[in-house]
Amino acid sequence: MFFLLRLAFWLGLVLVLLPRDKTPESDKTPQISASDAVSAATAAINDMGQFCKRQPAACEVGGQAATAIGQRATDGARKVYHIITEKKPDHTGSIGGEGIDEASNVASRDTLTMDDQAIEFRLPPTK
């Protein structure tokens, strides 16, 4: 979610900063200097700091909404994590029940017989 917000912000910033072609309509748009834009942004940021004093109910509801959204995002991330890390038994049903441990219903990995285990391991000859 935050990735999408950041993506939208940066994409919007890039689109605003792209140079524009000279057209008759562009002459009609208001011309703003960089210093006017900076002073307006500074005033807006200072005003945001006073918003909660003017509208305490809006700030309280906004804080509760942000908490609820954060909790839902945490729960969603936890679900995705559990789905990814959950180990499911690999049963295709194409092989009969040989090697299946009935207690855990998971295919046994120890399929060697005692005769197979009695053979001494030897490395292949080196050249």
C-alpha positions in Angstrom: 0.0 0.0 0.0 2.7 2.4 0.9 4.6 1.4 -2.2 1.7 2.5 -4.3 1.4 5.8 -2.4 5.1 6.5 -2.9 4.9 5.5 -6.6 2.0 7.8 -7.1 3.8 10.7 -5.4 7.0 10.3 -7.4 5.2 9.7 -10.7 3.1 12.9 -10.0 6.3 14.8 -9.2 8.0 13.7 -12.4 4.9 14.6 -14.4 4.8 18.1 -12.9 8.5 18.7 -13.5 8.5 17.5 -17.1 9.1 20.4 -19.5 6.0 21.5 -21.4 5.6 22.5 -25.0 4.8 26.1 -25.8 1.1 26.2 -26.8 -1.4 29.0 -26.8 -3.1 27.4 -23.7 0.2 27.4 -21.8 0.3 31.2 -22.0 -3.0 31.4 -20.1 -1.9 29.3 -17.1 -0.8 31.3 -14.0 2.9 31.9 -13.8 4.4 31.2 -10.4 8.0 31.9 -9.4 10.1 29.4 -7.4 10.2 31.7 -4.4 6.4 32.0 -4.4 6.1 28.2 -4.6 8.5 27.7 -1.7 6.8 30.3 0.5 3.4 28.7 -0.2 4.7 25.2 0.6 6.2 26.5 3.8 3.0 28.2 4.8 1.0 25.0 4.0 3.4 22.9 6.2 3.1 25.4 9.1 -0.7 25.3 8.7 -0.7 21.5 8.9 0.8 21.7 12.3 -2.1 23.8 13.5 -4.8 21.6 11.9 -5.3 19.4 15.0 -5.9 22.5 17.2 -8.6 23.7 14.8 -10.2 20.4 14.1 -9.6 18.0 17.0 -12.4 15.6 16.0 -11.0 15.2 12.5 -7.5 14.4 13.9 -8.9 11.9 16.4 -10.9 10.1 13.7 -8.0 10.2 11.3 -5.7 8.7 14.0 -8.2 5.9 14.6 -8.5 5.3 10.9 -4.7 5.2 10.5 -4.4 2.7 13.4 -7.2 0.5 11.9 -5.5 0.5 8.5 -2.1 -0.2 10.0 -3.6 -3.1 12.0 -5.3 -4.6 8.9 -2.0 -4.2 7.0 -0.2 -6.1 9.8 -2.8 -8.9 9.8 -2.6 -9.2 6.0 1.2 -9.4 6.1 1.0 -12.0 8.8 -1.4 -14.1 6.7 0.8 -13.8 3.7 3.8 -14.8 5.8 2.0 -17.9 7.1 0.8 -18.9 3.7 4.4 -18.7 2.4 6.0 -20.5 5.3 3.3 -23.2 5.8 4.6 -26.6 4.9 2.0 -28.7 3.1 2.5 -32.5 2.5 3.4 -33.3 -1.1 0.7 -35.9 -2.0 -0.1 -36.4 -5.6 -2.0 -39.6 -5.3 -0.2 -41.1 -8.2 1.8 -43.5 -6.0 0.3 -46.1 -3.8 0.5 -45.9 0.0 4.0 -47.3 0.3 6.3 -45.3 2.6 3.4 -43.3 4.2 3.5 -42.9 7.9 -0.1 -43.1 9.1 0.6 -41.2 12.3 1.6 -38.0 10.5 0.1 -38.8 7.1 3.4 -37.6 5.6 5.6 -39.6 3.2 8.5 -41.2 5.1 12.0 -40.1 4.0 13.6 -43.2 5.4 12.9 -45.7 2.6 16.2 -47.7 2.7 15.9 -51.3 3.8 18.3 -52.8 6.4 20.2 -54.5 3.6 20.7 -51.2 1.8 21.9 -49.6 5.0 24.4 -52.4 5.7 26.4 -51.7 2.5 29.6 -49.7 3.3 29.8 -46.4 1.5 32.7 -45.9 -0.9 33.7 -42.9 -3.0 33.9 -43.5 -6.7 37.5 -44.0 -8.0 39.3 -40.8 -8.9 41.0 -40.4 -12.2 
